[in-house]
């Protein structure tokens, strides 16, 4: 499957998460972080790690 076909799935609002026109996209954290509970984000050629803490909070580190 081409990469273009997969990207929109990440940006789509999950079922049951309402989204109004003009609002930023909503992404369920479980869908974003996956079973590992973390994801690496590339922003302006820098790597950041978004993960779930042991208390269930989100933390973004460089």
HTML snippet that shows the backbone in 3Dmol.js (N, CA, C, O; Angstrom):
<script src="https://3Dmol.org/build/3Dmol-min.js"></script>
<div id="view" style="width:600px;height:400px;position:relative"></div>
<script>
const pdb = `
ATOM      1  N   UNK A   1       0.847  -1.175   0.000  1.00  0.00           N
ATOM      2  CA  UNK A   1       0.000   0.000   0.000  1.00  0.00           C
ATOM      3  C   UNK A   1       0.893   1.239   0.000  1.00  0.00           C
ATOM      4  O   UNK A   1       1.833   1.295   0.792  1.00  0.00           O
ATOM      5  N   UNK A   2       0.636   2.253  -0.870  1.00  0.00           N
ATOM      6  CA  UNK A   2       1.467   3.456  -0.920  1.00  0.00           C
ATOM      7  C   UNK A   2       1.369   4.264   0.362  1.00  0.00           C
ATOM      8  O   UNK A   2       0.364   4.204   1.069  1.00  0.00           O
ATOM      9  N   UNK A   3       2.425   5.024   0.658  1.00  0.00           N
ATOM     10  CA  UNK A   3       2.463   5.835   1.881  1.00  0.00           C
ATOM     11  C   UNK A   3       1.323   6.836   1.922  1.00  0.00           C
ATOM     12  O   UNK A   3       0.806   7.134   2.999  1.00  0.00           O
ATOM     13  N   UNK A   4       0.915   7.368   0.761  1.00  0.00           N
ATOM     14  CA  UNK A   4      -0.174   8.352   0.749  1.00  0.00           C
ATOM     15  C   UNK A   4      -1.464   7.745   1.278  1.00  0.00           C
ATOM     16  O   UNK A   4      -2.265   8.445   1.898  1.00  0.00           O
ATOM     17  N   UNK A   5      -1.676   6.462   1.044  1.00  0.00           N
ATOM     18  CA  UNK A   5      -2.893   5.803   1.497  1.00  0.00           C
ATOM     19  C   UNK A   5      -2.907   5.616   3.003  1.00  0.00           C
ATOM     20  O   UNK A   5      -3.983   5.571   3.600  1.00  0.00           O
ATOM     21  N   UNK A   6      -1.739   5.503   3.640  1.00  0.00           N
ATOM     22  CA  UNK A   6      -1.677   5.245   5.064  1.00  0.00           C
ATOM     23  C   UNK A   6      -1.758   6.517   5.890  1.00  0.00           C
ATOM     24  O   UNK A   6      -2.330   6.485   6.979  1.00  0.00           O
ATOM     25  N   UNK A   7      -1.217   7.626   5.430  1.00  0.00           N
ATOM     26  CA  UNK A   7      -1.179   8.864   6.205  1.00  0.00           C
ATOM     27  C   UNK A   7      -2.549   9.365   6.638  1.00  0.00           C
ATOM     28  O   UNK A   7      -2.700   9.730   7.804  1.00  0.00           O
ATOM     29  N   UNK A   8      -3.554   9.405   5.770  1.00  0.00           N
ATOM     30  CA  UNK A   8      -4.846   9.924   6.212  1.00  0.00           C
ATOM     31  C   UNK A   8      -5.446   9.148   7.377  1.00  0.00           C
ATOM     32  O   UNK A   8      -6.221   9.717   8.146  1.00  0.00           O
ATOM     33  N   UNK A   9      -5.119   7.879   7.530  1.00  0.00           N
ATOM     34  CA  UNK A   9      -5.663   7.092   8.628  1.00  0.00           C
ATOM     35  C   UNK A   9      -5.186   7.641   9.968  1.00  0.00           C
ATOM     36  O   UNK A   9      -5.941   7.618  10.940  1.00  0.00           O
ATOM     37  N   UNK A  10      -3.958   8.129  10.042  1.00  0.00           N
ATOM     38  CA  UNK A  10      -3.439   8.675  11.292  1.00  0.00           C
ATOM     39  C   UNK A  10      -4.126   9.977  11.669  1.00  0.00           C
ATOM     40  O   UNK A  10      -4.247  10.300  12.851  1.00  0.00           O
ATOM     41  N   UNK A  11      -4.576  10.725  10.666  1.00  0.00           N
ATOM     42  CA  UNK A  11      -5.184  12.023  10.932  1.00  0.00           C
ATOM     43  C   UNK A  11      -6.693  11.941  11.106  1.00  0.00           C
ATOM     44  O   UNK A  11      -7.314  12.901  11.562  1.00  0.00           O
ATOM     45  N   UNK A  12      -7.281  10.826  10.755  1.00  0.00           N
ATOM     46  CA  UNK A  12      -8.727  10.693  10.865  1.00  0.00           C
ATOM     47  C   UNK A  12      -9.153  10.641  12.325  1.00  0.00           C
ATOM     48  O   UNK A  12      -8.468  10.054  13.162  1.00  0.00           O
ATOM     49  N   UNK A  13     -10.293  11.263  12.621  1.00  0.00           N
ATOM     50  CA  UNK A  13     -10.828  11.194  13.978  1.00  0.00           C
ATOM     51  C   UNK A  13     -11.351   9.804  14.242  1.00  0.00           C
ATOM     52  O   UNK A  13     -12.100   9.262  13.429  1.00  0.00           O
ATOM     53  N   UNK A  14     -10.974   9.211  15.364  1.00  0.00           N
ATOM     54  CA  UNK A  14     -11.508   7.883  15.702  1.00  0.00           C
ATOM     55  C   UNK A  14     -13.010   7.950  15.924  1.00  0.00           C
ATOM     56  O   UNK A  14     -13.556   9.014  16.216  1.00  0.00           O
ATOM     57  N   UNK A  15     -13.659   6.837  15.786  1.00  0.00           N
ATOM     58  CA  UNK A  15     -15.101   6.761  16.005  1.00  0.00           C
ATOM     59  C   UNK A  15     -15.421   7.238  17.414  1.00  0.00           C
ATOM     60  O   UNK A  15     -14.762   6.836  18.373  1.00  0.00           O
ATOM     61  N   UNK A  16     -16.421   8.085  17.539  1.00  0.00           N
ATOM     62  CA  UNK A  16     -16.842   8.566  18.845  1.00  0.00           C
ATOM     63  C   UNK A  16     -16.112   9.819  19.306  1.00  0.00           C
ATOM     64  O   UNK A  16     -16.409  10.330  20.386  1.00  0.00           O
ATOM     65  N   UNK A  17     -15.167  10.330  18.522  1.00  0.00           N
ATOM     66  CA  UNK A  17     -14.472  11.567  18.877  1.00  0.00           C
ATOM     67  C   UNK A  17     -14.947  12.641  17.911  1.00  0.00           C
ATOM     68  O   UNK A  17     -14.474  12.708  16.776  1.00  0.00           O
ATOM     69  N   UNK A  18     -15.889  13.493  18.358  1.00  0.00           N
ATOM     70  CA  UNK A  18     -16.424  14.504  17.448  1.00  0.00           C
ATOM     71  C   UNK A  18     -15.379  15.552  17.093  1.00  0.00           C
ATOM     72  O   UNK A  18     -14.505  15.882  17.896  1.00  0.00           O
ATOM     73  N   UNK A  19     -15.489  16.065  15.872  1.00  0.00           N
ATOM     74  CA  UNK A  19     -14.579  17.108  15.421  1.00  0.00           C
ATOM     75  C   UNK A  19     -15.390  18.136  14.645  1.00  0.00           C
ATOM     76  O   UNK A  19     -16.162  17.778  13.756  1.00  0.00           O
ATOM     77  N   UNK A  20     -15.220  19.395  14.974  1.00  0.00           N
ATOM     78  CA  UNK A  20     -15.930  20.473  14.303  1.00  0.00           C
ATOM     79  C   UNK A  20     -15.033  21.104  13.260  1.00  0.00           C
ATOM     80  O   UNK A  20     -13.807  21.070  13.371  1.00  0.00           O
ATOM     81  N   UNK A  21     -15.653  21.676  12.251  1.00  0.00           N
ATOM     82  CA  UNK A  21     -14.916  22.358  11.190  1.00  0.00           C
ATOM     83  C   UNK A  21     -14.066  23.472  11.791  1.00  0.00           C
ATOM     84  O   UNK A  21     -14.535  24.202  12.664  1.00  0.00           O
ATOM     85  N   UNK A  22     -12.838  23.608  11.339  1.00  0.00           N
ATOM     86  CA  UNK A  22     -11.955  24.653  11.822  1.00  0.00           C
ATOM     87  C   UNK A  22     -11.136  24.264  13.041  1.00  0.00           C
ATOM     88  O   UNK A  22     -10.212  24.989  13.410  1.00  0.00           O
ATOM     89  N   UNK A  23     -11.446  23.149  13.673  1.00  0.00           N
ATOM     90  CA  UNK A  23     -10.673  22.690  14.826  1.00  0.00           C
ATOM     91  C   UNK A  23      -9.509  21.839  14.347  1.00  0.00           C
ATOM     92  O   UNK A  23      -9.583  21.232  13.279  1.00  0.00           O
ATOM     93  N   UNK A  24      -8.428  21.788  15.130  1.00  0.00           N
ATOM     94  CA  UNK A  24      -7.326  20.892  14.743  1.00  0.00           C
ATOM     95  C   UNK A  24      -7.777  19.442  14.804  1.00  0.00           C
ATOM     96  O   UNK A  24      -8.706  19.111  15.541  1.00  0.00           O
ATOM     97  N   UNK A  25      -7.122  18.568  14.033  1.00  0.00           N
ATOM     98  CA  UNK A  25      -7.507  17.149  14.058  1.00  0.00           C
ATOM     99  C   UNK A  25      -7.365  16.554  15.449  1.00  0.00           C
ATOM    100  O   UNK A  25      -6.470  16.931  16.205  1.00  0.00           O
ATOM    101  N   UNK A  26      -8.249  15.626  15.782  1.00  0.00           N
ATOM    102  CA  UNK A  26      -8.171  14.899  17.053  1.00  0.00           C
ATOM    103  C   UNK A  26      -7.705  13.492  16.769  1.00  0.00           C
ATOM    104  O   UNK A  26      -8.220  12.826  15.871  1.00  0.00           O
ATOM    105  N   UNK A  27      -6.728  13.039  17.537  1.00  0.00           N
ATOM    106  CA  UNK A  27      -6.187  11.702  17.362  1.00  0.00           C
ATOM    107  C   UNK A  27      -6.198  11.021  18.718  1.00  0.00           C
ATOM    108  O   UNK A  27      -5.662  11.559  19.687  1.00  0.00           O
ATOM    109  N   UNK A  28      -6.792   9.864  18.798  1.00  0.00           N
ATOM    110  CA  UNK A  28      -6.818   9.108  20.039  1.00  0.00           C
ATOM    111  C   UNK A  28      -5.386   8.737  20.416  1.00  0.00           C
ATOM    112  O   UNK A  28      -4.646   8.219  19.579  1.00  0.00           O
ATOM    113  N   UNK A  29      -4.986   8.988  21.649  1.00  0.00           N
ATOM    114  CA  UNK A  29      -3.607   8.742  22.060  1.00  0.00           C
ATOM    115  C   UNK A  29      -3.205   7.278  21.902  1.00  0.00           C
ATOM    116  O   UNK A  29      -2.056   6.990  21.568  1.00  0.00           O
ATOM    117  N   UNK A  30      -4.119   6.361  22.134  1.00  0.00           N
ATOM    118  CA  UNK A  30      -3.802   4.937  21.976  1.00  0.00           C
ATOM    119  C   UNK A  30      -3.487   4.615  20.519  1.00  0.00           C
ATOM    120  O   UNK A  30      -2.602   3.807  20.236  1.00  0.00           O
ATOM    121  N   UNK A  31      -4.210   5.244  19.596  1.00  0.00           N
ATOM    122  CA  UNK A  31      -3.954   5.024  18.176  1.00  0.00           C
ATOM    123  C   UNK A  31      -2.617   5.646  17.766  1.00  0.00           C
ATOM    124  O   UNK A  31      -1.903   5.095  16.928  1.00  0.00           O
ATOM    125  N   UNK A  32      -2.287   6.775  18.347  1.00  0.00           N
ATOM    126  CA  UNK A  32      -1.045   7.467  18.021  1.00  0.00           C
ATOM    127  C   UNK A  32       0.170   6.764  18.626  1.00  0.00           C
ATOM    128  O   UNK A  32       1.181   6.578  17.949  1.00  0.00           O
ATOM    129  N   UNK A  33       0.074   6.378  19.886  1.00  0.00           N
ATOM    130  CA  UNK A  33       1.221   5.829  20.602  1.00  0.00           C
ATOM    131  C   UNK A  33       1.391   4.325  20.412  1.00  0.00           C
ATOM    132  O   UNK A  33       2.480   3.793  20.629  1.00  0.00           O
ATOM    133  N   UNK A  34       0.344   3.648  20.015  1.00  0.00           N
ATOM    134  CA  UNK A  34       0.420   2.216  19.763  1.00  0.00           C
ATOM    135  C   UNK A  34       0.638   1.415  21.036  1.00  0.00           C
ATOM    136  O   UNK A  34       0.600   1.965  22.136  1.00  0.00           O
ATOM    137  N   UNK A  35       0.865   0.122  20.886  1.00  0.00           N
ATOM    138  CA  UNK A  35       1.004  -0.756  22.050  1.00  0.00           C
ATOM    139  C   UNK A  35       2.252  -0.464  22.887  1.00  0.00           C
ATOM    140  O   UNK A  35       2.302  -0.820  24.064  1.00  0.00           O
ATOM    141  N   UNK A  36       3.254   0.176  22.291  1.00  0.00           N
ATOM    142  CA  UNK A  36       4.472   0.498  23.035  1.00  0.00           C
ATOM    143  C   UNK A  36       4.291   1.724  23.927  1.00  0.00           C
ATOM    144  O   UNK A  36       5.086   1.954  24.839  1.00  0.00           O
ATOM    145  N   UNK A  37       3.249   2.509  23.665  1.00  0.00           N
ATOM    146  CA  UNK A  37       2.992   3.685  24.495  1.00  0.00           C
ATOM    147  C   UNK A  37       3.923   4.850  24.222  1.00  0.00           C
ATOM    148  O   UNK A  37       4.066   5.739  25.062  1.00  0.00           O
ATOM    149  N   UNK A  38       4.559   4.857  23.058  1.00  0.00           N
ATOM    150  CA  UNK A  38       5.414   5.984  22.710  1.00  0.00           C
ATOM    151  C   UNK A  38       5.587   6.101  21.211  1.00  0.00           C
ATOM    152  O   UNK A  38       5.398   5.141  20.464  1.00  0.00           O
ATOM    153  N   UNK A  39       5.950   7.301  20.788  1.00  0.00           N
ATOM    154  CA  UNK A  39       6.184   7.585  19.382  1.00  0.00           C
ATOM    155  C   UNK A  39       7.295   8.628  19.293  1.00  0.00           C
ATOM    156  O   UNK A  39       7.419   9.488  20.166  1.00  0.00           O
ATOM    157  N   UNK A  40       8.096   8.549  18.241  1.00  0.00           N
ATOM    158  CA  UNK A  40       9.132   9.548  17.998  1.00  0.00           C
ATOM    159  C   UNK A  40       8.598  10.500  16.940  1.00  0.00           C
ATOM    160  O   UNK A  40       8.101  10.074  15.897  1.00  0.00           O
ATOM    161  N   UNK A  41       8.706  11.796  17.223  1.00  0.00           N
ATOM    162  CA  UNK A  41       8.222  12.846  16.331  1.00  0.00           C
ATOM    163  C   UNK A  41       9.419  13.617  15.799  1.00  0.00           C
ATOM    164  O   UNK A  41      10.293  14.014  16.570  1.00  0.00           O
ATOM    165  N   UNK A  42       9.467  13.830  14.501  1.00  0.00           N
ATOM    166  CA  UNK A  42      10.514  14.647  13.893  1.00  0.00           C
ATOM    167  C   UNK A  42       9.912  16.027  13.646  1.00  0.00           C
ATOM    168  O   UNK A  42       8.928  16.173  12.922  1.00  0.00           O
ATOM    169  N   UNK A  43      10.525  17.035  14.264  1.00  0.00           N
ATOM    170  CA  UNK A  43      10.074  18.422  14.119  1.00  0.00           C
ATOM    171  C   UNK A  43      11.293  19.291  13.841  1.00  0.00           C
ATOM    172  O   UNK A  43      12.200  19.389  14.667  1.00  0.00           O
ATOM    173  N   UNK A  44      11.303  19.917  12.676  1.00  0.00           N
ATOM    174  CA  UNK A  44      12.420  20.779  12.264  1.00  0.00           C
ATOM    175  C   UNK A  44      13.761  20.057  12.418  1.00  0.00           C
ATOM    176  O   UNK A  44      14.716  20.607  12.967  1.00  0.00           O
ATOM    177  N   UNK A  45      13.813  18.842  11.935  1.00  0.00           N
ATOM    178  CA  UNK A  45      15.004  17.997  11.943  1.00  0.00           C
ATOM    179  C   UNK A  45      15.488  17.628  13.348  1.00  0.00           C
ATOM    180  O   UNK A  45      16.634  17.210  13.517  1.00  0.00           O
ATOM    181  N   UNK A  46      14.634  17.777  14.343  1.00  0.00           N
ATOM    182  CA  UNK A  46      14.940  17.377  15.713  1.00  0.00           C
ATOM    183  C   UNK A  46      14.016  16.222  16.087  1.00  0.00           C
ATOM    184  O   UNK A  46      12.870  16.167  15.642  1.00  0.00           O
ATOM    185  N   UNK A  47      14.517  15.306  16.903  1.00  0.00           N
ATOM    186  CA  UNK A  47      13.722  14.166  17.345  1.00  0.00           C
ATOM    187  C   UNK A  47      13.157  14.416  18.740  1.00  0.00           C
ATOM    188  O   UNK A  47      13.875  14.841  19.645  1.00  0.00           O
ATOM    189  N   UNK A  48      11.871  14.149  18.900  1.00  0.00           N
ATOM    190  CA  UNK A  48      11.186  14.265  20.180  1.00  0.00           C
ATOM    191  C   UNK A  48      10.497  12.941  20.457  1.00  0.00           C
ATOM    192  O   UNK A  48      10.076  12.250  19.529  1.00  0.00           O
ATOM    193  N   UNK A  49      10.380  12.587  21.722  1.00  0.00           N
ATOM    194  CA  UNK A  49       9.705  11.362  22.115  1.00  0.00           C
ATOM    195  C   UNK A  49       8.458  11.727  22.919  1.00  0.00           C
ATOM    196  O   UNK A  49       8.543  12.410  23.940  1.00  0.00           O
ATOM    197  N   UNK A  50       7.311  11.269  22.449  1.00  0.00           N
ATOM    198  CA  UNK A  50       6.049  11.436  23.167  1.00  0.00           C
ATOM    199  C   UNK A  50       5.706  10.077  23.744  1.00  0.00           C
ATOM    200  O   UNK A  50       5.601   9.092  23.013  1.00  0.00           O
ATOM    201  N   UNK A  51       5.531  10.024  25.071  1.00  0.00           N
ATOM    202  CA  UNK A  51       5.242   8.734  25.698  1.00  0.00           C
ATOM    203  C   UNK A  51       4.281   8.909  26.865  1.00  0.00           C
ATOM    204  O   UNK A  51       4.046  10.014  27.354  1.00  0.00           O
ATOM    205  N   UNK A  52       3.740   7.783  27.289  1.00  0.00           N
ATOM    206  CA  UNK A  52       2.848   7.743  28.448  1.00  0.00           C
ATOM    207  C   UNK A  52       3.700   7.413  29.667  1.00  0.00           C
ATOM    208  O   UNK A  52       4.498   6.476  29.635  1.00  0.00           O
ATOM    209  N   UNK A  53       3.532   8.183  30.743  1.00  0.00           N
ATOM    210  CA  UNK A  53       4.275   7.927  31.978  1.00  0.00           C
ATOM    211  C   UNK A  53       3.597   6.795  32.760  1.00  0.00           C
ATOM    212  O   UNK A  53       2.520   6.324  32.394  1.00  0.00           O
ATOM    213  N   UNK A  54       4.245   6.379  33.828  1.00  0.00           N
ATOM    214  CA  UNK A  54       3.673   5.318  34.669  1.00  0.00           C
ATOM    215  C   UNK A  54       2.379   5.765  35.349  1.00  0.00           C
ATOM    216  O   UNK A  54       1.595   4.934  35.806  1.00  0.00           O
ATOM    217  N   UNK A  55       2.156   7.086  35.414  1.00  0.00           N
ATOM    218  CA  UNK A  55       0.922   7.615  36.007  1.00  0.00           C
ATOM    219  C   UNK A  55      -0.154   7.889  34.951  1.00  0.00           C
ATOM    220  O   UNK A  55      -1.222   8.416  35.263  1.00  0.00           O
ATOM    221  N   UNK A  56       0.144   7.521  33.692  1.00  0.00           N
ATOM    222  CA  UNK A  56      -0.850   7.702  32.633  1.00  0.00           C
ATOM    223  C   UNK A  56      -0.864   9.086  32.013  1.00  0.00           C
ATOM    224  O   UNK A  56      -1.777   9.408  31.253  1.00  0.00           O
ATOM    225  N   UNK A  57       0.124   9.909  32.318  1.00  0.00           N
ATOM    226  CA  UNK A  57       0.225  11.249  31.733  1.00  0.00           C
ATOM    227  C   UNK A  57       1.056  11.184  30.461  1.00  0.00           C
ATOM    228  O   UNK A  57       1.786  10.217  30.242  1.00  0.00           O
ATOM    229  N   UNK A  58       0.950  12.209  29.623  1.00  0.00           N
ATOM    230  CA  UNK A  58       1.784  12.295  28.435  1.00  0.00           C
ATOM    231  C   UNK A  58       2.975  13.193  28.719  1.00  0.00           C
ATOM    232  O   UNK A  58       2.845  14.216  29.390  1.00  0.00           O
ATOM    233  N   UNK A  59       4.134  12.806  28.206  1.00  0.00           N
ATOM    234  CA  UNK A  59       5.335  13.619  28.371  1.00  0.00           C
ATOM    235  C   UNK A  59       6.054  13.665  27.031  1.00  0.00           C
ATOM    236  O   UNK A  59       6.205  12.648  26.355  1.00  0.00           O
ATOM    237  N   UNK A  60       6.497  14.870  26.658  1.00  0.00           N
ATOM    238  CA  UNK A  60       7.242  15.082  25.428  1.00  0.00           C
ATOM    239  C   UNK A  60       8.667  15.480  25.807  1.00  0.00           C
ATOM    240  O   UNK A  60       8.870  16.472  26.508  1.00  0.00           O
ATOM    241  N   UNK A  61       9.645  14.718  25.349  1.00  0.00           N
ATOM    242  CA  UNK A  61      11.038  15.003  25.662  1.00  0.00           C
ATOM    243  C   UNK A  61      11.844  15.086  24.376  1.00  0.00           C
ATOM    244  O   UNK A  61      11.489  14.502  23.352  1.00  0.00           O
ATOM    245  N   UNK A  62      12.933  15.827  24.462  1.00  0.00           N
ATOM    246  CA  UNK A  62      13.819  15.995  23.316  1.00  0.00           C
ATOM    247  C   UNK A  62      14.976  15.040  23.430  1.00  0.00           C
ATOM    248  O   UNK A  62      15.847  15.018  22.561  1.00  0.00           O
TER     249      UNK A  62
END
`;
const viewer = $3Dmol.createViewer("view");
viewer.addModel(pdb, "pdb");
viewer.setStyle({}, {cartoon: {color: "spectrum"}});
viewer.zoomTo();
viewer.render();
</script>
